Amino acid sequence: MYHGQAKTITRIARVTMVSGAAIVMTLVMMISAGCRADRPGRPTPESDFTRETAVFATVASLDYGAAAAAYGSLDSLFYRLRTTTTERDEAGQMLASEARTFAMSPQGGILEDMSTEGTLSTGFMTFATSGDSIPDQGQDLAELWAPVQPAFASVRNREYYRYSGAADTMLAGESCEVYLIEAVEDAPAEKIPIRRVRLVVARSDSAVIGIELSRRDDALVYEESSTVEVVLLRGDMGRFVPLKRKIDVTVRPPLRRTHRFTTTQEYVYDFADEVPG
C-alpha cells in the first residue's frame, strides 16, 4: 500500500514539475513578447509620414542660391574648362564625340585643344556648342537655382513628391548629407516636369553643393528626358565655384532614331591667380 502511494506521489510530482515548467515558459514568452512590443519595430505609416515631413521641411529650408553665385563668380577667375560631348544611339552605340579644352580668364576664353570623331547632330542640343565657341557655363541654371524655392521644395507641390534621406557621402572634400525627392507615379508631367532630385548638402553649413535633377518634357512632336548634375567646390577665398556639370539628354523624335547626348564640363582652377573683387 505504501509502495503504491509512493508511485502515485511520484507521478503527481512529475506532472506538477512539467506543468510548472510550462507555466514558467509561458510567462517568459509573454514577458518577452511584451518587451518586444515596446521596442521600435517596422516603421508604421505614421512614422513614415513624420520622417518624410521632416525631410521636406529640411529641403524647403535650404539655400539654393549657391550654384547661381558660383557660376556668377567665374568672370573673376583664371581656370581651364574641359568639355566633352558624345552622341549615342538608342542601343548605346557611339555616333560622334568632341572634346575641347579652353583657357579661361576675366578677359575671355581661348581654345587650347580640340579632338573630334564623327559629326554631332547639334540641331538637338540647345545646351551645347562646338568648334572654338565658348560653351554656355550656367546661364540655363537660373531656372533651377535662382528661385528662392524650387518647385520640388514648394509647399504647393508637396503632394506631388515623396521625400527621403539617403546614406551620407563625401563630395568635393566635404562630409555631406543626401536627400532624395521623387515625383509620385501619377504626377502630371506637364505640371511636374522635374521627376527626381538628389541633393547633396554640406554638413558644415547646410550649403547645397551637389544636385542631380531629372526631368521629362513631352512636346507636341517629340519626347525629351534629361538629367543635370552640378557639383560645387568651396574655393580658397570661401566662395563656391563650379567643379563639374554633366548634362544627359535623350530625344525621341517621331519617325527618327533616338538621340542621346552627354556633355560634361570640368573646371580646373589656379586660385593663386584669382582677381580680387
C-alpha positions in Angstrom: 0.0 0.0 0.0 2.8 2.3 0.9 4.7 1.4 -2.3 1.6 2.3 -4.4 1.2 5.6 -2.7 4.8 6.4 -3.4 4.3 5.8 -7.1 1.2 8.0 -7.2 3.1 10.8 -5.4 6.0 10.5 -7.8 3.6 10.8 -10.8 1.9 13.8 -9.3 5.3 15.4 -8.6 6.4 14.8 -12.2 3.1 16.3 -13.6 3.4 19.2 -11.3 7.0 19.8 -12.4 6.1 19.7 -16.1 3.1 21.9 -15.5 5.2 24.4 -13.6 7.8 24.4 -16.3 5.2 25.1 -18.9 3.7 27.9 -16.9 7.2 29.4 -16.4 7.9 29.1 -20.2 4.6 30.7 -21.0 5.3 33.6 -18.6 8.8 34.1 -20.2 7.3 34.1 -23.7 4.6 36.6 -22.6 7.1 38.9 -20.9 9.5 38.7 -24.0 6.6 39.5 -26.3 5.7 42.4 -24.1 9.3 43.7 -24.2 9.4 43.3 -28.0 6.2 45.2 -28.3 7.8 48.1 -26.5 10.8 48.2 -28.9 10.6 50.1 -32.2 9.7 47.7 -34.9 8.9 48.1 -38.5 8.0 51.8 -39.3 4.4 52.5 -39.2 2.7 54.7 -41.8 2.5 57.4 -39.2 6.3 57.3 -38.5 7.0 57.2 -42.3 4.8 60.3 -42.7 6.6 62.1 -39.8 10.0 61.2 -41.2 9.0 62.4 -44.7 7.6 65.6 -43.3 10.9 66.3 -41.5 12.9 65.8 -44.7 10.5 68.1 -46.7 11.0 70.8 -44.0 14.8 70.5 -44.4 14.6 70.6 -48.2 12.3 73.6 -48.1 14.6 75.5 -45.8 17.8 75.0 -47.8 19.6 77.9 -49.6 19.6 77.2 -53.3 21.5 80.3 -54.4 25.0 78.8 -54.1 25.2 77.5 -57.7 24.0 80.7 -59.3 26.5 82.6 -57.2 29.2 80.0 -58.1 28.7 80.4 -61.8 28.5 84.2 -61.4 32.0 84.2 -59.9 33.6 82.7 -62.9 34.1 86.1 -64.5 36.8 86.9 -62.0 38.8 83.7 -62.2 41.5 82.1 -64.2 40.8 78.4 -64.9 40.7 75.7 -67.5 37.4 74.4 -68.8 37.4 70.9 -70.2 34.2 69.9 -72.1 33.3 66.6 -73.7 30.2 65.9 -75.7 29.1 62.5 -77.0 26.2 61.3 -79.1 24.9 57.8 -78.9 22.0 55.9 -80.5 19.3 54.0 -78.5 21.5 50.9 -78.2 24.3 53.0 -76.7 26.5 52.8 -79.8 28.8 55.9 -80.1 27.9 58.0 -83.1 30.1 61.1 -82.6 32.2 62.8 -79.9 34.0 66.1 -79.4 36.5 67.1 -76.6 37.7 70.7 -76.1 39.9 72.5 -73.6 39.7 76.2 -73.0 42.0 78.6 -71.1 39.6 81.0 -69.4 40.3 84.4 -67.8 38.4 87.6 -67.0 39.2 88.7 -70.5 37.6 85.7 -72.2 38.5 82.2 -73.4 41.0 80.7 -75.8 40.6 77.2 -77.3 43.7 75.3 -76.4 42.9 71.8 -77.7 40.1 70.0 -79.6 39.6 66.5 -80.9 36.5 65.1 -82.8 35.2 61.8 -84.0 32.3 61.9 -86.4 29.8 64.8 -86.6 27.5 65.8 -83.8 23.8 66.3 -84.5 23.9 69.7 -82.9 20.4 70.7 -84.0 19.0 68.9 -81.0 21.5 70.4 -78.5 20.5 73.8 -77.4 22.8 73.5 -74.4 26.0 72.7 -76.2 28.3 74.4 -78.7 31.1 73.1 -80.9 34.3 74.3 -82.5 36.0 77.2 -80.9 32.8 78.7 -79.5 33.0 79.0 -75.7 30.3 76.8 -74.2 27.5 78.0 -72.0 28.6 77.8 -68.4 25.5 78.0 -66.3 23.0 80.6 -67.7 20.5 77.8 -68.0 20.8 77.1 -64.3 18.8 80.2 -63.5 15.5 78.3 -63.9 16.7 75.7 -61.4 18.6 77.7 -58.8 17.6 81.4 -59.0 14.1 80.9 -57.5 14.0 81.3 -53.7 12.2 78.0 -53.6 12.5 75.5 -56.5 9.3 73.7 -57.5 10.2 70.5 -55.6 10.7 72.5 -52.4 7.4 74.3 -52.6 4.5 73.6 -50.3 2.0 73.9 -53.1 3.8 70.9 -54.9 4.2 68.9 -51.7 1.5 66.3 -52.7 3.3 65.5 -56.0 6.6 64.4 -54.4 8.0 61.9 -51.9 10.9 62.9 -49.7 13.5 60.7 -48.0 17.1 60.7 -46.7 19.9 58.6 -48.1 23.3 57.4 -46.8 25.8 60.2 -46.1 28.6 60.8 -48.6 31.8 62.8 -49.3 31.7 65.3 -52.2 34.3 67.8 -53.2 36.2 67.0 -50.0 33.3 67.7 -47.7 31.1 65.5 -45.5 27.6 65.7 -46.7 24.0 64.6 -46.1 21.9 63.3 -49.0 18.2 63.9 -49.7 16.1 62.3 -52.4 12.9 63.8 -53.9 10.8 61.7 -56.3 7.6 62.6 -58.1 4.7 60.3 -57.4 3.8 58.0 -60.2 0.6 59.8 -61.2 2.0 63.3 -61.0 1.2 65.0 -64.4 4.4 65.6 -66.4 3.1 68.8 -67.8 2.7 70.2 -64.3 5.6 68.4 -62.6 8.4 68.0 -65.2 11.0 67.5 -62.5 10.7 63.8 -61.7 13.7 63.1 -59.4 16.2 65.2 -57.4 19.2 64.2 -55.4 20.5 66.9 -53.1 24.0 66.8 -51.5 24.2 69.2 -48.6 27.4 70.1 -46.7 27.2 69.3 -43.0 29.4 72.3 -42.1 26.9 75.0 -43.2 24.0 73.2 -44.9 25.0 74.6 -48.3 23.7 72.6 -51.3 27.0 71.7 -53.1 25.6 69.0 -55.3 22.4 68.4 -57.2 21.2 65.7 -59.7 18.0 66.7 -61.3 16.0 64.5 -63.8 13.1 66.0 -65.8 10.8 64.9 -68.6 9.3 67.1 -71.2 6.7 65.8 -73.6 6.5 68.3 -76.5 4.0 68.1 -79.3 6.3 66.4 -81.8 8.8 64.6 -79.6 9.7 63.4 -76.1 12.7 64.6 -74.2 14.2 63.4 -70.9 17.2 64.9 -69.3 19.4 64.8 -66.2 21.6 67.6 -65.0 24.3 67.1 -62.4 26.1 70.0 -60.8 28.9 69.8 -58.2 30.4 72.9 -56.5 33.8 73.4 -54.9 34.5 75.7 -51.9 37.3 77.9 -53.1 40.3 79.2 -51.2 38.6 82.5 -50.6 35.5 80.7 -49.2 33.4 81.3 -52.3 31.8 78.4 -54.2 32.9 77.8 -57.7 31.7 75.1 -60.2 33.6 71.9 -60.2 31.6 69.8 -62.6 28.5 69.9 -64.7 27.0 67.0 -66.6 24.0 67.1 -68.9 22.5 63.9 -70.3 19.6 64.4 -72.8 17.6 61.8 -74.7 15.5 63.0 -77.6 12.9 60.7 -79.2 11.6 62.4 -82.3 8.8 60.7 -84.3 9.9 58.5 -87.2 13.5 59.2 -86.5 16.2 57.4 -84.4 16.6 58.3 -80.7 19.5 60.5 -79.9 21.3 60.5 -76.6 23.7 63.4 -75.9 26.0 63.7 -72.9 28.0 66.9 -72.2 30.4 67.0 -69.3 32.2 70.2 -68.2 35.1 70.0 -65.7 36.7 73.1 -64.1 40.4 73.3 -63.1 41.4 76.3 -61.1 44.5 78.2 -60.1 43.2 80.2 -57.2 46.6 82.0 -56.8 45.7 83.9 -60.0 42.2 84.9 -58.7 41.3 88.5 -59.4 40.3 90.2 -56.1 36.9 91.8 -56.1 
